[in-house]
Amino acid sequence: MEAKVLDSWVLAEFATPEALVSATQQMREKGFQGMDTYSPYPLHGGSEALGLPPSRMPFIALGGGLTGMVTALTMQTWMNTIDYPLNVGGRPLLSLPAWVPITFELSVLFAAFGIFFGLLGLSKLPQPYHPAFESEEFRSASTHGYWLSIPHPTGTDAADVKNQLTALGATHVTVVSGENE
């Protein structure tokens, strides 16, 4: 079975965020997949309307924090008890309470790095090109526009999708073409 080649997208602009979320939900219920929304700010209910799974970011942050904690404890154990043991004032060589600040700092640092790089990876950023960028009207997505993009298989008519989006309240509907993803 051959996969459908997606090299065009139907873009629809909506007047309000509520109209965009409602249209996204209705188009998903009609069986459309691979949709994405664009707006100047995060939309309440947008993730649910797109049918996105729960975020994996908390687990990435936890993994980064635990990695930082293990790294800090391993590093301090090696340095203070094996590599260069130094008895200062009779304190024990393996002194966990004295290591809390470094352990905390490395946990926070590694969690922050995990979140930063995890977000870039999960968002597939940087994305220097998307066919939607070719639409001059699409520039409003960063200031005041609410847009929905729906992937469209090659060789099929986009008029049906355009009519459905117009019926759902789209103020502007266009088809953009681009290279295969």
N, C-alpha and C positions, 0 to 999 in steps of 0.2 A: 504494500500500500504506500503510495507516494504522499509525502507531506505537502500541504498547500504552501505555495510560495506567497509570502506576504510582502508586497512591495508598495502598498498604498494604504493610506489611513484616511478615515473620514473624521474630520474635525468639526466640532459643533461648539458654538459659543452660547452661553446662557446668561440671562440678565442678573440672576441672583444665585447665591450659593445654595439656597434651598432647592431651586429648580435644577441645578446641576446634580445634587445628591439624589433627588427624586428620579431624574432621567437615568442616572447611572444605575440605580437600583432596578428600574423597570427594564432597561436594556440587558442587564445581567439576568433577570428573570426570563427574558426572551431567548437566552442561550448564548449571548455574545460573551466572548472571553478575551483576555489580553488587553482589556481597556485600561486607560489611565486618565486621571484627572489632573488639571493644571489650574492653579489659582495663586493669588499673591500671598496667601497665608493658609495654614492647615484648616481643613473643613471638618466641623463636627459631624461625624457619621460617614465621612468619606471612605474610610478604610472598610467599614462594614458594607457600604454600598458596592464597593469593588469586590467584596468577598475575600479580602486579604486575610491570611492566617495571622495568629498572634505574633508579635515581634519576638525575634530571637535575641535582641539586644541585652536583656537582663542576664541571659546565660553567658553571653560574650563578656559582659562586665564582670560577672562572678568568676569566670575562668581567668580573666586578666588579674583580678584581685587575688585569687588563690595562688596564681603563678608568682605574683609579686611577693606574697607572704612566704611561700616556700623558698623563693630565691633569696630573700633577705635572711631568713633563718639559716639556710644552708651556708650562705656567704659568711655570716657572723660566727657560726659554729666552726667553720673551717679556719677563719682568721684567728679567732680568740682561743680555740682549744687545741688545734692541730698544727697549723702553720707557724704561729708566733704566740705561744702562750705567755702571758705576762701577768704575774700575780701582783695586783695593786691593792694594798691595804687589806689583804686577806680575803678579798671577795672571791667567790667561786669562778672558775673559768667558764662554766656554762651558766651564765646569768641571764635568764630569759626576761625578767623585769627591766633590765637595763637595755634590752634590745627592742622594746616596744616601739619607741619613736621611729627607728629605722624601718622596722617591719611595717608599721602603719604607712609610712611615706612611700615605700616601694609598692605596697598594695594599691594605694591610690594612683600612683604613677602608672603602673601596669594596667590597671582598670581603665584609666583615661586613654592610654594608647590603644587598648582593645576596643573601646567604644569608638574612637576616632577612625581606626582602620576598618573595624567591623561595619560601621555605618557606610563608609566609602564602598566597601565590598558588596554589602547587601543592596545598596542603592545603585550599583553598577556605575559608579562615578569614577572618574570624570567621563561624561558622555559628550564628546566634542561635536557629534552630529546626530541629528534625528530629522527625518523628513518634515516634521511639524515646524521646524525652524524656518523652512522655506516659505511658509505662509506669512505674508506681511501683517495680516490681521492678528496673528497669533502672538505678536509682540505685546499685546495687552494682557497676556497671562501673568506678566510680572508686575503689573500696576493695578489693573482693575477688572480684568476679564476672568471668566469662569469657563474653562474649556474641558471638553471630553474628547478623547481620541479613541477610535475603534479600529483595530486592524482589519484590513479588507483583503480577501484572497484575490490573487490575479485571475483574470478571466471571468469574473462575475460582475454583475451590474450593481453599482453603488447607489442607484436611485432609490431602491427600496429602503436602505439604511438611512439615506438622506431624508426621505419622506417620514420615516418613523421618528427621527430626531426633531424634525420640524413640528410634527404633531405633539411632541413632548415639550415644546416651548423653546426650541433653539432659535436664537435671533440671527445667527449666521452659520451656515453649513457649507463646508468645502471639502474637496478630496485632494490630498497631496500624495505625490509619488516619490519614491526614493529607492535606494539600493536595498538589496535583500539583507536582512539581519542575520 
